[in-house]
């Protein structure tokens, strides 16, 4: 039998392999089908997740576009804009910018308490830059309310946080303006020089150079 089997293998190895494969499938049919079913299920789940993400992203973009149109509509008053924006349900993606629009409108109206409340209630966004914008606006609101130290503390935390996505020269520029407003010109000059040293050839550096020239001109002795 062995001799005949060897001769059979030499004669047609493919047929022998096919026979063995069929036999293996028959003996392990349930396991194979179960494994295939699991693989298909996993593939379907992954496909559903990808589709959901795409749909969610599309929905976020549409919500953001709608909020942006309201924010930039010159025909609407600030109160009308706030009212319409508050009627929209924002999520934690790009559409979270709508919450910033509402806070900014309150800030522009001079209603600092409401602006601060909106920012405090705003959840952390999945978009890092929006979180930075939130902190930067929060610092502006605090400074406008006379809470300069708290505002500077927020900006300094942004500068030391490795996760900050906002350009650091923009944060430093905001800090320098607070220092200038508080008439701490030496500190402001040091901050502006830091921008020129660490972030040269940026739009922020150009503004820093202009502010520094103004400070140095104001500090120059009269002739």
Secondary structure, 3 states (H helix, E strand, C coil): CHHHHHHHHHHCHHHHHHHHHHHHHHHCHHHHHHHHHHHHHHHHHHHHHHHHHHHHHHHHHHHHHHHHHHHCCCCCCHHHHHHHHHCCCCCCCHHHHHHHHHHHHHHHHCCHHHHHHHHHHCCCCCCHHHHHHHHHHHHHHHHHCCCHHHHHHHHHHHHHCCCCCCCHHHHHHHHHHHHHHCCCHHHHHHHHHHHHHHCCCCHHHHHHHHHHHHHHHHHCCCC
